Amino acid sequence: DTEVTQTPKHLVMGMTNKKSLKCEQHMGHRAMYWYKQKAKKPPELMFVYSYEKLSINESVPSRFSPECPNSSLLNLHLHALQPEDSALYLCASSQVETGEQFFGPGTRLTVL
Amino acid sequence: KQEVTQIPAALSVPEGENLVLNCSFTDSAIYNLQWFRQDPGKGLTSLLLIQSSQREQTSGRLNASLDKSSGRSTLYIAASQPGDSATYLCAAHDPFNFGNEKLTFGTGTRLTIIP
């Protein structure tokens, strides 16, 4: 099973809302990632968790707050977002042995 | 800083033709090279991973090669089908983040197979 799942598929939120994106994998991968992708651009790395610890933060604004409750789950908490944060948010996980990354289907976020 | 380029940005070919997609990277000290496809509005699907000790990988009609010394990778698609229409992205794995893979993505090639 090489599946990464993400919920919700679509999310519309106002600038004062608080919401969370969820990601799950059951492949035993010990690294998990959040990416942001704008239209017609490649994904941009936001955060990396390795063995449930935050290992890379690509200078992401504090209105994005990641959380890794266990080795299978990854959350991204959103608060006070701006319209320019509207994008496709992708979660991925990778095998330690090879580093191959597997992506979820993404959450399409629209900030009004 | 690693830079990854994919040329052309868009490609249209008739169904049944064989085709090659190109990926160039500036720093040959990569760890792995991974090819993905992305359908509009969807996530990325991993196609092939070429590890640093390998020169090529094959999966079905796909064959990817890696030449680190020249900074190039190619993805060969045989007997193209309309279902192959998608954006193809290559990504170089940073060698200094093993286990926490930092990928540098190319800008992608948008492939259209004409029935």
gemmi code that builds the backbone of each chain (N, CA, C; Angstrom):
import gemmi

chains = {
    "A": [
        ("ASP", (0.845, -1.188, 0.000), (0.000, 0.000, 0.000), (0.887, 1.247, 0.000)),
        ("THR", (0.811, 2.034, -1.077), (1.638, 3.243, -1.172), (0.742, 4.464, -1.129)),
        ("GLU", (-0.205, 4.486, -0.196), (-1.185, 5.554, -0.181), (-0.974, 6.516, 0.980)),
        ("VAL", (-1.019, 7.797, 0.625), (-1.066, 8.869, 1.602), (-2.435, 9.532, 1.449)),
        ("THR", (-3.158, 9.660, 2.541), (-4.493, 10.265, 2.465), (-4.477, 11.643, 3.107)),
        ("GLN", (-5.310, 12.537, 2.566), (-5.415, 13.879, 3.093), (-6.871, 14.282, 3.199)),
        ("THR", (-7.210, 14.968, 4.287), (-8.545, 15.524, 4.455), (-8.447, 16.939, 4.989)),
        ("PRO", (-9.386, 17.829, 4.607), (-10.398, 17.612, 3.577), (-9.814, 17.751, 2.174)),
        ("LYS", (-10.604, 17.480, 1.153), (-10.139, 17.664, -0.227), (-10.165, 19.143, -0.598)),
        ("HIS", (-11.187, 19.826, -0.105), (-11.336, 21.255, -0.368), (-11.633, 21.958, 0.946)),
        ("LEU", (-11.144, 23.195, 1.083), (-11.396, 23.984, 2.281), (-11.468, 25.459, 1.898)),
        ("VAL", (-12.564, 26.084, 2.314), (-12.702, 27.528, 2.131), (-12.769, 28.135, 3.523)),
        ("MET", (-11.946, 29.131, 3.771), (-11.931, 29.740, 5.097), (-11.727, 31.243, 5.011)),
        ("GLY", (-12.254, 31.927, 6.002), (-12.043, 33.357, 6.108), (-10.733, 33.639, 6.820)),
        ("MET", (-10.308, 34.875, 6.768), (-9.006, 35.240, 7.321), (-8.962, 35.154, 8.838)),
        ("THR", (-10.112, 35.093, 9.497), (-10.112, 35.004, 10.958), (-10.357, 33.580, 11.466)),
        ("ASN", (-10.581, 32.657, 10.537), (-10.888, 31.280, 10.951), (-9.646, 30.531, 11.417)),
        ("LYS", (-9.912, 29.449, 12.171), (-8.890, 28.456, 12.496), (-9.351, 27.123, 11.927)),
        ("LYS", (-8.487, 26.488, 11.168), (-8.804, 25.191, 10.586), (-7.559, 24.316, 10.618)),
        ("SER", (-7.746, 23.022, 10.348), (-6.619, 22.096, 10.309), (-6.708, 21.193, 9.092)),
        ("LEU", (-5.542, 20.904, 8.514), (-5.428, 19.913, 7.459), (-4.836, 18.645, 8.074)),
        ("LYS", (-5.320, 17.499, 7.578), (-4.846, 16.233, 8.134), (-4.252, 15.361, 7.049)),
        ("CYS", (-3.259, 14.583, 7.446), (-2.559, 13.678, 6.547), (-2.281, 12.378, 7.289)),
        ("GLU", (-2.424, 11.269, 6.582), (-2.207, 9.969, 7.217), (-1.528, 9.012, 6.251)),
        ("GLN", (-0.606, 8.226, 6.776), (0.018, 7.159, 5.976), (0.252, 5.947, 6.871)),
        ("HIS", (0.123, 4.767, 6.272), (0.322, 3.518, 7.020), (1.352, 2.655, 6.332)),
        ("MET", (2.385, 3.313, 5.782), (3.444, 2.587, 5.099), (4.669, 2.417, 5.984)),
        ("GLY", (4.582, 2.875, 7.236), (5.734, 2.760, 8.119), (6.826, 3.773, 7.837)),
        ("HIS", (6.501, 4.797, 7.030), (7.487, 5.828, 6.724), (7.741, 6.692, 7.956)),
        ("ARG", (9.006, 7.072, 8.170), (9.337, 7.832, 9.365), (9.609, 9.302, 9.078)),
        ("ALA", (9.497, 9.706, 7.835), (9.604, 11.124, 7.497), (8.316, 11.545, 6.812)),
        ("MET", (7.786, 12.709, 7.218), (6.567, 13.232, 6.610), (6.754, 14.725, 6.331)),
        ("TYR", (6.058, 15.204, 5.292), (6.343, 16.527, 4.729), (5.047, 17.288, 4.445)),
        ("TRP", (5.133, 18.619, 4.575), (4.099, 19.502, 4.048), (4.705, 20.355, 2.941)),
        ("TYR", (3.970, 20.447, 1.816), (4.344, 21.287, 0.690), (3.178, 22.212, 0.367)),
        ("LYS", (3.538, 23.339, -0.222), (2.549, 24.269, -0.760), (2.792, 24.372, -2.252)),
        ("GLN", (1.718, 24.317, -3.047), (1.880, 24.417, -4.495), (0.891, 25.431, -5.062)),
        ("LYS", (1.424, 26.452, -5.717), (0.621, 27.432, -6.438), (0.465, 26.944, -7.885)),
        ("ALA", (-0.530, 27.487, -8.552), (-0.863, 27.048, -9.911), (0.344, 27.173, -10.847)),
        ("LYS", (0.577, 26.121, -11.603), (1.628, 26.057, -12.628), (3.036, 26.220, -12.057)),
        ("LYS", (3.197, 25.966, -10.769), (4.502, 26.003, -10.124), (4.802, 24.652, -9.491)),
        ("PRO", (6.073, 24.314, -9.284), (6.376, 23.079, -8.562), (6.080, 23.235, -7.071)),
        ("PRO", (5.959, 22.137, -6.355), (5.710, 22.217, -4.900), (6.871, 22.901, -4.180)),
        ("GLU", (6.532, 23.637, -3.122), (7.530, 24.284, -2.260), (7.479, 23.622, -0.887)),
        ("LEU", (8.625, 23.191, -0.411), (8.687, 22.538, 0.890), (8.382, 23.538, 2.003)),
        ("MET", (7.537, 23.093, 2.954), (7.238, 23.923, 4.130), (7.903, 23.329, 5.374)),
        ("PHE", (7.567, 22.083, 5.681), (8.043, 21.441, 6.904), (8.406, 19.983, 6.632)),
        ("VAL", (9.381, 19.480, 7.434), (9.717, 18.069, 7.424), (9.732, 17.564, 8.861)),
        ("TYR", (9.058, 16.442, 9.084), (9.127, 15.740, 10.356), (9.872, 14.427, 10.129)),
        ("SER", (10.847, 14.169, 10.995), (11.586, 12.923, 10.938), (11.492, 12.265, 12.304)),
        ("TYR", (11.005, 11.037, 12.325), (10.782, 10.333, 13.591), (10.000, 11.211, 14.572)),
        ("GLU", (8.959, 11.836, 14.048), (7.994, 12.624, 14.800), (8.555, 13.918, 15.380)),
        ("LYS", (9.751, 14.285, 14.953), (10.329, 15.551, 15.390), (10.477, 16.482, 14.195)),
        ("LEU", (10.189, 17.768, 14.409), (10.336, 18.737, 13.336), (11.816, 18.890, 13.020)),
        ("SER", (12.191, 18.566, 11.784), (13.604, 18.617, 11.434), (13.911, 19.753, 10.451)),
        ("ILE", (12.940, 20.150, 9.672), (13.152, 21.245, 8.722), (11.924, 22.153, 8.740)),
        ("ASN", (12.159, 23.452, 8.891), (11.135, 24.474, 8.777), (11.675, 25.491, 7.797)),
        ("GLU", (11.061, 25.573, 6.633), (11.569, 26.443, 5.588), (11.097, 27.883, 5.767)),
        ("SER", (11.308, 28.423, 6.971), (10.963, 29.837, 7.241), (9.515, 30.146, 6.891)),
        ("VAL", (8.641, 29.264, 7.318), (7.218, 29.422, 7.035), (6.598, 30.349, 8.085)),
        ("PRO", (5.688, 31.253, 7.682), (5.048, 32.150, 8.655), (4.359, 31.380, 9.765)),
        ("SER", (4.294, 31.978, 10.944), (3.763, 31.299, 12.125), (2.264, 31.052, 12.043)),
        ("ARG", (1.590, 31.628, 11.078), (0.166, 31.325, 10.913), (-0.047, 29.883, 10.433)),
        ("PHE", (1.030, 29.215, 10.021), (1.017, 27.787, 9.721), (1.730, 27.062, 10.857)),
        ("SER", (1.055, 26.111, 11.492), (1.633, 25.413, 12.636), (1.512, 23.910, 12.419)),
        ("PRO", (2.637, 23.219, 12.214), (2.556, 21.774, 11.982), (2.533, 21.010, 13.300)),
        ("GLU", (2.021, 19.777, 13.205), (1.985, 18.894, 14.374), (2.072, 17.465, 13.897)),
        ("CYS", (2.856, 16.647, 14.596), (2.972, 15.233, 14.246), (2.619, 14.411, 15.482)),
        ("PRO", (1.333, 14.061, 15.674), (0.896, 13.369, 16.892), (1.492, 11.968, 17.047)),
        ("ASN", (1.704, 11.280, 15.916), (2.352, 9.969, 15.940), (2.966, 9.701, 14.583)),
        ("SER", (3.551, 8.536, 14.422), (4.327, 8.265, 13.213), (3.475, 8.157, 11.956)),
        ("SER", (2.149, 8.060, 12.109), (1.273, 7.906, 10.947), (0.519, 9.176, 10.581)),
        ("LEU", (0.498, 10.146, 11.472), (-0.358, 11.315, 11.305), (0.450, 12.601, 11.251)),
        ("LEU", (-0.032, 13.508, 10.425), (0.581, 14.830, 10.315), (-0.550, 15.836, 10.146)),
        ("ASN", (-0.514, 16.883, 10.944), (-1.517, 17.935, 10.855), (-0.857, 19.257, 10.477)),
        ("LEU", (-1.654, 20.119, 9.883), (-1.206, 21.488, 9.631), (-2.320, 22.406, 10.111)),
        ("HIS", (-2.037, 23.144, 11.197), (-3.020, 24.041, 11.782), (-2.877, 25.420, 11.135)),
        ("LEU", (-4.036, 25.970, 10.776), (-4.068, 27.226, 10.031), (-4.802, 28.292, 10.840)),
        ("HIS", (-4.239, 29.474, 10.898), (-4.870, 30.550, 11.674), (-4.491, 31.889, 11.074)),
        ("ALA", (-5.488, 32.728, 10.898), (-5.269, 34.093, 10.406), (-4.539, 34.101, 9.075)),
        ("LEU", (-5.011, 33.260, 8.164), (-4.361, 33.186, 6.850), (-4.711, 34.386, 5.981)),
        ("GLN", (-3.922, 34.571, 4.956), (-4.100, 35.646, 3.994), (-4.577, 35.070, 2.658)),
        ("PRO", (-5.230, 35.862, 1.822), (-5.674, 35.343, 0.515), (-4.536, 34.744, -0.306)),
        ("GLU", (-3.327, 35.259, -0.162), (-2.204, 34.713, -0.937), (-1.774, 33.331, -0.465)),
        ("ASP", (-2.337, 32.877, 0.649), (-2.060, 31.516, 1.114), (-2.924, 30.479, 0.393)),
        ("SER", (-3.844, 30.931, -0.426), (-4.663, 30.009, -1.214), (-3.756, 29.208, -2.139)),
        ("ALA", (-3.885, 27.894, -2.081), (-2.981, 27.013, -2.845), (-3.430, 25.571, -2.641)),
        ("LEU", (-2.722, 24.668, -3.293), (-2.882, 23.226, -3.059), (-1.834, 22.827, -2.015)),
        ("TYR", (-2.283, 22.243, -0.912), (-1.365, 21.818, 0.144), (-1.209, 20.305, 0.056)),
        ("LEU", (0.033, 19.906, -0.113), (0.346, 18.503, -0.334), (1.109, 17.940, 0.856)),
        ("CYS", (0.750, 16.731, 1.212), (1.469, 15.983, 2.240), (2.227, 14.861, 1.547)),
        ("ALA", (3.371, 14.498, 2.078), (4.145, 13.389, 1.514), (4.816, 12.633, 2.647)),
        ("SER", (5.216, 11.413, 2.364), (6.010, 10.639, 3.313), (7.097, 9.913, 2.528)),
        ("SER", (8.150, 9.502, 3.234), (9.237, 8.842, 2.513), (9.809, 7.669, 3.290)),
        ("GLN", (10.313, 6.730, 2.500), (10.999, 5.574, 3.047), (12.388, 5.987, 3.522)),
        ("VAL", (12.799, 5.497, 4.684), (14.142, 5.784, 5.176), (15.192, 5.138, 4.284)),
        ("GLU", (14.889, 3.939, 3.785), (15.891, 3.161, 3.060), (16.275, 3.810, 1.737)),
        ("THR", (15.282, 4.345, 1.030), (15.556, 4.864, -0.313), (15.332, 6.361, -0.438)),
        ("GLY", (14.551, 6.942, 0.472), (14.212, 8.359, 0.357), (13.102, 8.656, -0.625)),
        ("GLU", (12.546, 7.614, -1.257), (11.485, 7.858, -2.238), (10.281, 8.480, -1.549)),
        ("GLN", (9.783, 9.575, -2.134), (8.654, 10.289, -1.550), (7.357, 9.910, -2.239)),
        ("PHE", (6.317, 9.767, -1.419), (4.972, 9.462, -1.899), (4.045, 10.576, -1.419)),
        ("PHE", (3.261, 11.089, -2.363), (2.419, 12.236, -2.080), (0.955, 11.849, -1.942)),
        ("GLY", (0.246, 12.636, -1.139), (-1.202, 12.528, -1.065), (-1.856, 13.335, -2.168)),
        ("PRO", (-3.200, 13.279, -2.236), (-3.925, 13.977, -3.303), (-4.025, 15.479, -3.096)),
        ("GLY", (-3.726, 15.959, -1.888), (-3.742, 17.392, -1.647), (-5.046, 17.916, -1.088)),
        ("THR", (-4.969, 19.085, -0.459), (-6.127, 19.847, -0.019), (-6.089, 21.182, -0.751)),
        ("ARG", (-7.176, 21.468, -1.476), (-7.287, 22.756, -2.178), (-7.825, 23.777, -1.198)),
        ("LEU", (-6.999, 24.730, -0.804), (-7.370, 25.739, 0.194), (-7.648, 27.071, -0.484)),
        ("THR", (-8.775, 27.651, -0.144), (-9.122, 28.991, -0.615), (-9.354, 29.873, 0.604)),
        ("VAL", (-8.632, 30.985, 0.672), (-8.774, 31.939, 1.774), (-9.473, 33.185, 1.253)),
        ("LEU", (-10.619, 33.495, 1.841), (-11.405, 34.640, 1.364), (-11.091, 35.894, 2.176)),
    ],
    "B": [
        ("LYS", (23.647, 26.607, -4.745), (22.265, 26.179, -4.602), (21.843, 25.386, -5.836)),
        ("GLN", (21.224, 24.252, -5.609), (20.806, 23.385, -6.717), (19.703, 24.052, -7.536)),
        ("GLU", (19.844, 23.991, -8.840), (18.787, 24.452, -9.752), (18.478, 23.321, -10.719)),
        ("VAL", (17.198, 23.077, -10.916), (16.751, 21.988, -11.788), (15.891, 22.582, -12.894)),
        ("THR", (16.212, 22.224, -14.126), (15.533, 22.785, -15.290), (14.940, 21.664, -16.120)),
        ("GLN", (13.734, 21.891, -16.619), (13.113, 20.924, -17.517), (12.722, 21.645, -18.805)),
        ("ILE", (13.205, 21.104, -19.888), (12.917, 21.669, -21.205), (12.483, 20.531, -22.130)),
        ("PRO", (11.365, 20.682, -22.896), (10.584, 21.910, -23.009), (9.572, 22.049, -21.881)),
        ("ALA", (8.956, 23.205, -21.764), (7.913, 23.405, -20.759), (6.627, 22.698, -21.154)),
        ("ALA", (6.411, 22.539, -22.459), (5.220, 21.851, -22.946), (5.579, 21.068, -24.198)),
        ("LEU", (4.897, 19.929, -24.374), (5.195, 19.044, -25.493), (3.908, 18.348, -25.913)),
        ("SER", (3.637, 18.350, -27.219), (2.471, 17.633, -27.763), (2.956, 16.639, -28.796)),
        ("VAL", (2.540, 15.391, -28.664), (2.950, 14.356, -29.614), (1.754, 13.481, -29.947)),
        ("PRO", (1.737, 12.891, -31.162), (0.646, 11.976, -31.513), (0.755, 10.682, -30.719)),
        ("GLU", (-0.397, 10.087, -30.486), (-0.466, 8.806, -29.788), (0.391, 7.763, -30.491)),
        ("GLY", (1.070, 6.949, -29.690), (1.863, 5.858, -30.232), (3.337, 6.180, -30.386)),
        ("GLU", (3.678, 7.474, -30.349), (5.078, 7.845, -30.505), (5.852, 7.616, -29.205)),
        ("ASN", (7.149, 7.379, -29.382), (8.059, 7.336, -28.244), (8.550, 8.760, -27.988)),
        ("LEU", (8.814, 9.097, -26.736), (9.246, 10.467, -26.448), (10.213, 10.482, -25.274)),
        ("VAL", (10.962, 11.590, -25.207), (11.949, 11.771, -24.151), (11.725, 13.117, -23.486)),
        ("LEU", (11.675, 13.095, -22.160), (11.607, 14.321, -21.374), (12.957, 14.535, -20.707)),
        ("ASN", (13.390, 15.779, -20.666), (14.721, 16.104, -20.167), (14.702, 16.836, -18.834)),
        ("CYS", (15.702, 16.578, -18.031), (15.854, 17.212, -16.724), (17.344, 17.492, -16.533)),
        ("SER", (17.676, 18.750, -16.230), (19.069, 19.129, -15.999), (19.208, 19.718, -14.607)),
        ("PHE", (20.321, 19.427, -13.948), (20.567, 19.968, -12.618), (21.981, 20.509, -12.551)),
        ("THR", (22.171, 21.541, -11.733), (23.442, 22.273, -11.733), (24.481, 21.659, -10.795)),
        ("ASP", (24.054, 21.017, -9.721), (24.978, 20.450, -8.748), (24.952, 18.931, -8.869)),
        ("SER", (26.052, 18.347, -9.301), (26.086, 16.895, -9.529), (26.109, 16.093, -8.239)),
        ("ALA", (26.246, 16.772, -7.110), (26.293, 16.061, -5.827), (24.901, 15.752, -5.311)),
        ("ILE", (24.055, 15.195, -6.164), (22.711, 14.811, -5.719), (22.763, 13.408, -5.133)),
        ("TYR", (21.739, 13.083, -4.363), (21.676, 11.750, -3.783), (20.859, 10.830, -4.674)),
        ("ASN", (19.597, 11.184, -4.862), (18.709, 10.433, -5.758), (18.042, 11.404, -6.721)),
        ("LEU", (17.425, 10.845, -7.758), (16.654, 11.648, -8.705), (15.311, 10.944, -8.857)),
        ("GLN", (14.242, 11.708, -8.668), (12.915, 11.095, -8.691), (12.068, 11.771, -9.753)),
        ("TRP", (11.323, 10.969, -10.499), (10.377, 11.469, -11.499), (8.953, 11.273, -11.000)),
        ("PHE", (8.138, 12.321, -11.209), (6.734, 12.300, -10.813), (5.866, 12.702, -12.011)),
        ("ARG", (4.602, 12.305, -11.952), (3.601, 12.901, -12.830), (2.524, 13.543, -11.965)),
        ("GLN", (1.943, 14.605, -12.501), (0.870, 15.292, -11.785), (-0.248, 15.602, -12.755)),
        ("ASP", (-1.435, 15.109, -12.454), (-2.622, 15.448, -13.219), (-3.188, 16.744, -12.651)),
        ("PRO", (-3.917, 17.529, -13.471), (-4.394, 18.846, -13.028), (-5.151, 18.792, -11.709)),
        ("GLY", (-4.741, 19.596, -10.756), (-5.413, 19.693, -9.466), (-5.219, 18.508, -8.543)),
        ("LYS", (-4.325, 17.600, -8.911), (-4.112, 16.389, -8.119), (-2.738, 16.400, -7.466)),
        ("GLY", (-2.506, 15.357, -6.647), (-1.193, 15.209, -6.053), (-0.180, 14.639, -7.032)),
        ("LEU", (1.043, 14.449, -6.549), (2.102, 13.899, -7.383), (2.129, 12.381, -7.245)),
        ("THR", (2.342, 11.711, -8.376), (2.493, 10.260, -8.381), (3.944, 9.934, -8.691)),
        ("SER", (4.583, 9.185, -7.792), (5.972, 8.794, -8.031), (6.031, 7.779, -9.165)),
        ("LEU", (6.864, 8.072, -10.169), (7.023, 7.169, -11.307), (8.253, 6.290, -11.145)),
        ("LEU", (9.377, 6.916, -10.903), (10.641, 6.199, -10.812), (11.572, 6.956, -9.878)),
        ("LEU", (12.352, 6.200, -9.129), (13.418, 6.749, -8.295), (14.723, 6.135, -8.768)),
        ("ILE", (15.688, 6.982, -9.117), (17.013, 6.487, -9.472), (17.943, 6.841, -8.325)),
        ("GLN", (18.479, 5.828, -7.686), (19.388, 6.073, -6.578), (20.770, 6.428, -7.111)),
        ("SER", (21.587, 7.049, -6.256), (22.847, 7.639, -6.703), (23.796, 6.617, -7.323)),
        ("SER", (23.672, 5.361, -6.894), (24.570, 4.332, -7.419), (24.065, 3.718, -8.719)),
        ("GLN", (22.849, 4.106, -9.135), (22.237, 3.528, -10.330), (22.360, 4.486, -11.505)),
        ("ARG", (22.213, 3.944, -12.702), (22.235, 4.790, -13.896), (20.880, 4.823, -14.583)),
        ("GLU", (20.036, 3.827, -14.306), (18.707, 3.861, -14.892), (17.756, 2.968, -14.119)),
        ("GLN", (16.467, 3.248, -14.347), (15.397, 2.458, -13.761), (14.295, 2.326, -14.804)),
        ("THR", (13.603, 1.188, -14.746), (12.536, 0.920, -15.712), (11.284, 0.484, -14.978)),
        ("SER", (10.146, 0.963, -15.481), (8.856, 0.511, -14.974), (7.875, 0.531, -16.137)),
        ("GLY", (7.535, -0.657, -16.631), (6.604, -0.737, -17.748), (7.132, -0.017, -18.970)),
        ("ARG", (6.355, 0.958, -19.471), (6.756, 1.710, -20.665), (7.697, 2.872, -20.341)),
        ("LEU", (8.057, 3.031, -19.096), (8.896, 4.145, -18.674), (10.316, 3.670, -18.394)),
        ("ASN", (11.273, 4.498, -18.818), (12.670, 4.247, -18.498), (13.316, 5.577, -18.165)),
        ("ALA", (13.947, 5.654, -17.007), (14.621, 6.890, -16.610), (16.106, 6.612, -16.473)),
        ("SER", (16.917, 7.551, -16.948), (18.365, 7.429, -16.842), (18.911, 8.605, -16.048)),
        ("LEU", (20.088, 8.396, -15.487), (20.733, 9.437, -14.684), (22.218, 9.480, -15.013)),
        ("ASP", (22.707, 10.665, -15.381), (24.129, 10.884, -15.606), (24.537, 12.044, -14.700)),
        ("LYS", (25.067, 11.705, -13.535), (25.395, 12.742, -12.563), (26.527, 13.636, -13.063)),
        ("SER", (27.472, 13.064, -13.777), (28.635, 13.853, -14.206), (28.252, 14.963, -15.169)),
        ("SER", (27.228, 14.715, -15.991), (26.785, 15.752, -16.927), (25.596, 16.528, -16.395)),
        ("GLY", (25.069, 16.137, -15.239), (23.944, 16.845, -14.647), (22.651, 16.661, -15.404)),
        ("ARG", (22.405, 15.434, -15.892), (21.218, 15.207, -16.701), (20.494, 13.925, -16.325)),
        ("SER", (19.180, 14.002, -16.450), (18.344, 12.810, -16.363), (17.318, 12.877, -17.488)),
        ("THR", (16.969, 11.736, -18.024), (15.935, 11.682, -19.055), (14.877, 10.669, -18.662)),
        ("LEU", (13.650, 10.947, -19.052), (12.532, 10.016, -18.877), (12.035, 9.651, -20.268)),
        ("TYR", (12.140, 8.385, -20.600), (11.711, 7.872, -21.900), (10.363, 7.201, -21.728)),
        ("ILE", (9.399, 7.602, -22.556), (8.074, 6.994, -22.545), (7.866, 6.315, -23.892)),
        ("ALA", (7.652, 5.029, -23.858), (7.450, 4.262, -25.094), (5.963, 4.159, -25.423)),
        ("ALA", (5.676, 4.160, -26.698), (4.311, 3.926, -27.196), (3.293, 4.764, -26.427)),
        ("SER", (3.422, 6.068, -26.536), (2.612, 6.981, -25.719), (1.111, 6.780, -25.934)),
        ("GLN", (0.350, 7.043, -24.850), (-1.101, 6.887, -24.846), (-1.742, 8.173, -24.330)),
        ("PRO", (-3.003, 8.441, -24.695), (-3.658, 9.665, -24.182), (-3.627, 9.760, -22.658)),
        ("GLY", (-3.675, 8.627, -21.970), (-3.621, 8.632, -20.504), (-2.286, 9.090, -19.946)),
        ("ASP", (-1.277, 9.210, -20.794), (0.021, 9.722, -20.345), (0.026, 11.243, -20.250)),
        ("SER", (-1.018, 11.893, -20.741), (-1.092, 13.350, -20.691), (-1.117, 13.809, -19.236)),
        ("ALA", (-0.162, 14.636, -18.884), (0.000, 15.108, -17.508), (1.208, 16.037, -17.489)),
        ("THR", (1.483, 16.605, -16.309), (2.733, 17.342, -16.118), (3.734, 16.409, -15.445)),
        ("TYR", (4.928, 16.373, -15.994), (5.985, 15.508, -15.479), (7.038, 16.376, -14.788)),
        ("LEU", (7.340, 16.007, -13.544), (8.287, 16.763, -12.732), (9.454, 15.860, -12.356)),
        ("CYS", (10.658, 16.397, -12.453), (11.794, 15.679, -11.888), (12.220, 16.413, -10.619)),
        ("ALA", (12.843, 15.693, -9.707), (13.260, 16.289, -8.439), (14.579, 15.673, -7.996)),
        ("ALA", (15.529, 16.534, -7.662), (16.840, 16.096, -7.184), (16.827, 16.065, -5.658)),
        ("HIS", (17.309, 14.950, -5.109), (17.359, 14.806, -3.655), (18.658, 15.403, -3.121)),
        ("ASP", (18.529, 16.303, -2.156), (19.689, 16.911, -1.499), (20.489, 15.834, -0.778)),
        ("PRO", (21.800, 15.717, -1.025), (22.586, 14.641, -0.409), (22.871, 14.851, 1.069)),
        ("PHE", (22.614, 16.055, 1.588), (22.958, 16.333, 2.974), (21.774, 16.221, 3.914)),
        ("ASN", (20.670, 15.670, 3.413), (19.479, 15.523, 4.242), (18.907, 14.120, 4.137)),
        ("PHE", (19.769, 13.140, 4.120), (19.311, 11.765, 4.000), (18.363, 11.431, 5.140)),
        ("GLY", (17.205, 10.891, 4.789), (16.187, 10.567, 5.772), (15.206, 11.699, 6.000)),
        ("ASN", (15.584, 12.912, 5.609), (14.679, 14.067, 5.663), (14.759, 14.692, 4.286)),
        ("GLU", (14.250, 13.982, 3.311), (14.578, 14.326, 1.935), (14.150, 15.732, 1.537)),
        ("LYS", (15.119, 16.574, 1.200), (14.828, 17.886, 0.614), (14.933, 17.733, -0.890)),
        ("LEU", (13.841, 17.980, -1.556), (13.802, 17.857, -2.999), (13.868, 19.220, -3.646)),
        ("THR", (14.644, 19.328, -4.707), (14.598, 20.504, -5.567), (13.890, 20.081, -6.843)),
        ("PHE", (12.735, 20.671, -7.082), (11.911, 20.301, -8.226), (12.273, 21.119, -9.452)),
        ("GLY", (12.143, 20.477, -10.605), (12.143, 21.217, -11.851), (10.786, 21.873, -12.048)),
        ("THR", (10.685, 22.711, -13.066), (9.439, 23.447, -13.312), (8.424, 22.621, -14.083)),
        ("GLY", (8.831, 21.447, -14.545), (7.880, 20.535, -15.149), (7.766, 20.645, -16.656)),
        ("THR", (7.369, 19.544, -17.276), (7.012, 19.508, -18.702), (5.563, 19.062, -18.796)),
        ("ARG", (4.730, 19.894, -19.426), (3.320, 19.551, -19.609), (3.190, 18.775, -20.907)),
        ("LEU", (2.847, 17.490, -20.780), (2.779, 16.584, -21.928), (1.337, 16.371, -22.356)),
        ("THR", (1.087, 16.523, -23.648), (-0.227, 16.233, -24.224), (-0.052, 15.193, -25.313)),
        ("ILE", (-0.761, 14.081, -25.197), (-0.746, 13.032, -26.214), (-2.017, 13.185, -27.042)),
        ("ILE", (-1.831, 13.371, -28.320), (-2.949, 13.640, -29.227), (-3.486, 12.325, -29.781)),
        ("PRO", (-4.769, 12.007, -29.552), (-5.318, 10.719, -30.040), (-5.350, 10.663, -31.570)),
    ],
}
model = gemmi.Model(1)
for chain_id, residues in chains.items():
    chain = gemmi.Chain(chain_id)
    for i, (resn, *xyz) in enumerate(residues, 1):
        res = gemmi.Residue()
        res.name, res.seqid = resn, gemmi.SeqId(i, " ")
        for name, pos in zip(("N", "CA", "C"), xyz):
            atom = gemmi.Atom()
            atom.name, atom.element = name, gemmi.Element(name[0])
            atom.pos, atom.b_iso = gemmi.Position(*pos), 0.0
            res.add_atom(atom)
        chain.add_residue(res)
    model.add_chain(chain)
structure = gemmi.Structure()
structure.add_model(model)
structure.setup_entities()
